Amino acid sequence: MRLWLVRHGETEANVAGLYSGHAPTSLTPRGIAQATALHSLLREVPFDQVLCSALERAQHTARLVLNDRDIPLHTTPLLNEMFFGDWELRHHRDLKQEDADNYAAWCLDWQNAVPTNGEGFQDFSQRVQQFIAGLRDWQHHDNVLIVSHQGVISLLIATLLNMPAASLWHFRVEQGAWSAIDFHEDFATLSVLNSRAVWQPDAG
């Protein structure tokens, strides 16, 4: 089974440099263009299923990528970005002033400290692990499109490659690009990262 990985298009929060986990934030015109371009890039991929974050920016992206294609779309909160609690839609400059101790603790130990009233990395990681465990239910499919978020996709890649969770920082997932992992029963291979090429059936 091949997992085709797509990050949602650019959002208003991305442009403003704000933490955006679960809080609503719309795609910008550039984000819409990125998702629309992906429709052209991936048009020839014979997707069997689409698994998508339950957040609107990811669903909007998925709808634009699919466009006129009649493919089942399944949403799951397991693919939602990490929830930043009181830090949602806040800039790090403000947090350094208004929640200084908690923010400093999180910056020093992001794997164990928890954003104020938010989701800790350990819980977030377990959620992604739960999603990975559920992938076995889709193994009868050949091509599954996953539309999600930077944190989820980078952690998904690191985990499937049997790397430590902190290795997610090695995988910068770009907007307007597609990546692919070949998922086998006992191992996974990162085949493509951040491509903007048109996929064709003879491309492999």
Solvent accessible surface area in square Angstrom, and as a share of the most:
residue,aa,sasa,rsa
1,M,42,0.19
2,R,37,0.14
3,L,0,0.00
4,W,2,0.01
5,L,1,0.00
6,V,0,0.00
7,R,19,0.07
8,H,7,0.03
9,G,1,0.01
10,E,23,0.10
11,T,0,0.00
12,E,93,0.42
13,A,2,0.02
14,N,50,0.25
15,V,98,0.57
16,A,52,0.41
17,G,41,0.39
18,L,52,0.26
19,Y,47,0.18
20,S,17,0.11
21,G,0,0.00
22,H,64,0.28
23,A,18,0.14
24,P,120,0.76
25,T,18,0.11
26,S,78,0.50
27,L,14,0.07
28,T,10,0.06
29,P,111,0.70
30,R,147,0.54
31,G,0,0.00
32,I,67,0.34
33,A,58,0.45
34,Q,25,0.11
35,A,1,0.00
36,T,67,0.39
37,A,50,0.39
38,L,1,0.00
39,H,17,0.08
40,S,68,0.44
41,L,22,0.11
42,L,1,0.01
43,R,106,0.39
44,E,95,0.43
45,V,0,0.00
46,P,77,0.48
47,F,15,0.06
48,D,49,0.25
49,Q,24,0.10
50,V,0,0.00
51,L,5,0.03
52,C,0,0.00
53,S,0,0.00
54,A,40,0.31
55,L,24,0.12
56,E,98,0.44
57,R,8,0.03
58,A,0,0.00
59,Q,39,0.17
60,H,49,0.22
61,T,0,0.00
62,A,0,0.00
63,R,114,0.42
64,L,46,0.23
65,V,2,0.01
66,L,12,0.06
67,N,100,0.51
68,D,98,0.51
69,R,52,0.19
70,D,148,0.77
71,I,27,0.14
72,P,70,0.44
73,L,65,0.32
74,H,76,0.34
75,T,66,0.39
76,T,27,0.16
77,P,85,0.53
78,L,42,0.21
79,L,0,0.00
80,N,13,0.07
81,E,19,0.08
82,M,13,0.06
83,F,71,0.30
84,F,24,0.10
85,G,10,0.10
86,D,71,0.37
87,W,1,0.00
88,E,25,0.11
89,L,68,0.34
90,R,75,0.28
91,H,25,0.11
92,H,70,0.31
93,R,154,0.56
94,D,60,0.31
95,L,2,0.01
96,K,111,0.47
97,Q,148,0.66
98,E,118,0.53
99,D,31,0.16
100,A,47,0.36
101,D,124,0.64
102,N,69,0.35
103,Y,12,0.05
104,A,51,0.40
105,A,48,0.37
106,W,33,0.12
107,C,69,0.41
108,L,157,0.78
109,D,61,0.32
110,W,57,0.20
111,Q,57,0.25
112,N,96,0.49
113,A,22,0.17
114,V,77,0.44
115,P,1,0.01
116,T,32,0.18
117,N,116,0.59
118,G,20,0.19
119,E,28,0.13
120,G,7,0.07
121,F,7,0.03
122,Q,89,0.39
123,D,84,0.44
124,F,4,0.02
125,S,18,0.12
126,Q,120,0.53
127,R,35,0.13
128,V,1,0.01
129,Q,92,0.41
130,Q,113,0.50
131,F,12,0.05
132,I,22,0.11
133,A,68,0.52
134,G,28,0.27
135,L,0,0.00
136,R,129,0.47
137,D,108,0.56
138,W,55,0.19
139,Q,62,0.28
140,H,139,0.62
141,H,30,0.13
142,D,101,0.52
143,N,20,0.10
144,V,0,0.00
145,L,0,0.00
146,I,0,0.00
147,V,0,0.00
148,S,0,0.00
149,H,1,0.00
150,Q,36,0.16
151,G,14,0.13
152,V,1,0.00
153,I,0,0.00
154,S,1,0.01
155,L,1,0.01
156,L,0,0.00
157,I,0,0.00
158,A,0,0.00
159,T,28,0.16
160,L,15,0.08
161,L,47,0.23
162,N,130,0.67
163,M,69,0.31
164,P,98,0.62
165,A,33,0.25
166,A,39,0.30
167,S,11,0.07
168,L,12,0.06
169,W,173,0.61
170,H,137,0.61
171,F,20,0.08
172,R,148,0.54
173,V,3,0.01
174,E,64,0.29
175,Q,25,0.11
176,G,8,0.08
177,A,2,0.02
178,W,12,0.04
179,S,1,0.01
180,A,0,0.00
181,I,0,0.00
182,D,32,0.16
183,F,10,0.04
184,H,75,0.33
185,E,128,0.58
186,D,126,0.65
187,F,116,0.48
188,A,14,0.10
189,T,61,0.36
190,L,46,0.23
191,S,48,0.31
192,V,39,0.23
193,L,68,0.34
194,N,33,0.17
195,S,20,0.13
196,R,134,0.49
197,A,58,0.45
198,V,85,0.49
199,W,26,0.09
200,Q,95,0.42
201,P,95,0.59
202,D,129,0.67
203,A,67,0.52
204,G,64,0.62
